[in-house]
Amino acid sequence: MKVLLAPGGLWPEPAGVPLSGPGRGLPAGRVAACLERGWHTVRPADCLTLSPMADGGPGSAQAIAPERIASREAIQGQGPIGQVREVDLVRLTPGPARSAAQRPGEGRTWFLDAARLLAPPSDPGESAQEARQGSTYGLGQVIGTALSRTAPCDTLLVGLSRSAVHDGGAGTLDALGGAPAAMDLFAGRSLGLVLADDISLGGMNGAGAALVGLTSLKPEQALDLDRRACAAATEAVSAADAASRAASGGQRLLPVISALDNSQTPSPSGAADSWGTGRLSTTTWGTGAAGGSAMVLRALGAWARPGARVMAEILGLPDAVLGQDLVVTASGELYDVLADGVVGVVGRLAASQALPAVLVCGRCATTRGELAGAGVSNVYSLQEPHAIEPWDAGGPDALEERLTDMGARLARTWSR
């Protein structure tokens, strides 16, 4: 039997945000390895293909297979409150399909795991400190450094997710030298935002409102921070628009179009145009990533796409699913199935080949009907419906044991 293991990471989400810090949960690669180990204890002759999935969040670069990496470099940047952190910059080799379809003069593709720089801490008090005092300045630093490694016509993909920092992207813009300097830096290159989180910056369900659950801030404190962040981001958008019009004689300059900026990774309905600020506001899809930096970067000419869709293409998932008999994916906590999330993307690809897809989940609180609509045939939870103990109790080692047992259970159920 041929089985594709395409799990996401198993991370706890106490406030609806995956917390991928040390000692909490497991990354996608270790999830896949545990499931494989357990499966092979029962069905050693089965052929398992491991394709750990990522969505642009912290550690996404670790999911890229070695054969897709032409070079890897660790770039240092300033963390939210001044600490030194490292992020991976990976230059990708063209996949087989992309090599044949590559146009003359088309540049190389790079991936910057920038989400690691601003990943929220698991402690609500530390998150509150980052929200009150933190800056996205380091994000602008690492983007500037990464762009200096690229050549004209290259594509730089920047992984971004939710952050406790909430400065409206002001720090990012400062680090890039302001709007005119940033637009000069971006000129001739395609800058794509690979968004693990589609939350908007402002609004009733925006990143500012979510600070109450992610941090120890009181609602009135979060509201005050949100007002300031939205004002800073709106001011940055206006500055970018003015700089672009001044540079182009009153006409907005169009950005370079990337090979990944195509119909295979469409923007969700209602998303702002990649180069148009007329529809770009604090309530626009995806503007809340990295404390509002996503909104500022889009105003400067970056395009944005759902992270799981882009990563699926980078990881070669559409090709990996061909010829399989079963697809297995995983998620830490699932409250609804997002079409652009890991579960939705993997389930849709399995359904396109009429393959059964099963989900391993730390905690699943969605309906079977919704799962079926996303292409998921069965779900196996690590936590019983009425259990008091968290599904990740005991730490990563205990979680690995439970996943290994789950792999054996799946083999006994599905292998033929």
Disulfide bonds with the S-S distance in Angstrom:
none
